[in-house]
């Protein structure tokens, strides 16, 4: 079950220890031993701190022991997949069945949809980047033409190579041939966005399947632009009913996590993990050494 967050457990990683493991024992939970090698393997597999790895392995052992106690699995050596299925059955009964999607109120679903309406209902959106040669409308013809020439040069370079690389090269330039320039990423914009109309017209005239670079310099009140179409987001028209299950699934995550954590607290109280402080100190030391 994908409860996520604090409730994440991985029953495939050391829910029962290998008695033949020669590495030091970090902790014991009932008859199960957790070895240092298990913690190290978990760290490598999941890229988490050693102390977090130990906590997750302890959680998995507690849940598997409870699954065995309730008859979802048998004691003794079993395949990892069997352990995983047993823990999933336990979590299904104790978490998912107790906090079903239908437990989320219609009001909560509506509120979350309303807060994200722009994500689910929007026209076509286009993302771009550009190099702007700054020159006001009031500038002299010579100044305007100089800025336009710089932009035309950049457009030629972009059309003859990789536009992203060209813009990156000029991003810190500040000036080209004495003309002030700036490179910017422009977020997704609708055709009727509050932006320079000349910029939007040029952006939306580009074919999605064609050349990403607008072929000529574009004049706005800010100056001359070399424009690149970066991405197109198709129109969305998903109603609340269309995404209701998706929203419910998101809204049950937190209460399900709380239920898993409560279950783990109960199991820890019944069968407290007993740690070897010397080995735990080694784990914590390796945690500190690994910190940036």
Secondary structure, DSSP 8 states (H G I E B T S, - for coil): ----GGG---TTTTSS--TT--S-EEEEETTEEEEHHHHHHHHHHH---HHHHHHHHHHHHHHHHHHHHTTSS-SS---HHHHHHHHHHHHIIIIITTS-GGGS-HHHHHHHHHHTHHHHEE--EEEEEEEEEE--TTS-HHHHHHHHHHHHHHHHHHHTS-HHHHHHHHTTT-EETTEEEEEEEEEEE-TTSSS-HHHHHHHHHS-TTS-SB-SS-EEETTEEEEEEEEEEE--EE--TTTTHHHHHHHHHHHHHHHHHHHHHHHHHHHS--EE-HHHHHHHHHHHHHH--
